[in-house]
Amino acid sequence: MLCSLSTTLTPEALQAITGLEQELGTPVLAYSCREDLKPAALTPEKLAKLQSLEQQLGLVLVAVQT
């Protein structure tokens, strides 16, 4: 399973989240998860390359199975 920030919220979902944020007094992030994506098994060398690019970009990267 792989999750990322939701980018396709319905107006109703966005309104519900905004209302909850106001009630809680704090921002709330919405994530969507996909069951069909599985992490790829990387060799130590490939993992090092992925981690190096993560450091360069300031992002989290996930290699997935095809």
N, C-alpha and C positions, 0 to 999 in steps of 0.2 A: 504494500500500500504506500502511496506517495501523496502528500498533501501540499497544497499551495494556497496562497491568498485567493479568495473567491473574487472573480472579476465579472460574473454574470448574475448579480443579485437582482431579483425582481424589485420593483418599486415597493411592494408590500414588505418584502424581507428587509430592505434597506430602512424603511420606516420603523419596523419592529426593532431593528438593531439600534437605530438612533434613539428610540424611546428608552431602550434598556440602558444605553450609555448615559442618558440624562438621569435616569433613576439611580444608577450606580455611581454616577459622578466620575466615571473613568471611561476611556476609550475601550471599545471591544473590537477585536479583529475576527473576521469570518474566514474560515478555511474550507476548501473543498478537497475531498480525498478520492483517489482513483485506486480501485482494487486491482485493475488490470496491469499496472506498472509494478515491476519488481526490480530491486537494485541489482546491478550487474556485479559479478564476482571479478574483481580486478587483481592483477598481479601486483606485488609490492612496487614495481617500477611504474606501472600505470597509475596506481593510487598516488604515488609521489607526484606525478605530472598533474593529476587532477588537483591535488592539494596546493601545488605551486600556483596554478592558475586561480584557485580560490583566493589565495593570499594577494595575488596581483590585482584582482578585480574587487576584492572585498565582498565576495558573494559566497553562498553555499551552493556547490554543484553536486548533482547526483547522477552517476552513470546508471542507465537502466538497460534491462535485457531487451533485445529486439525480437 
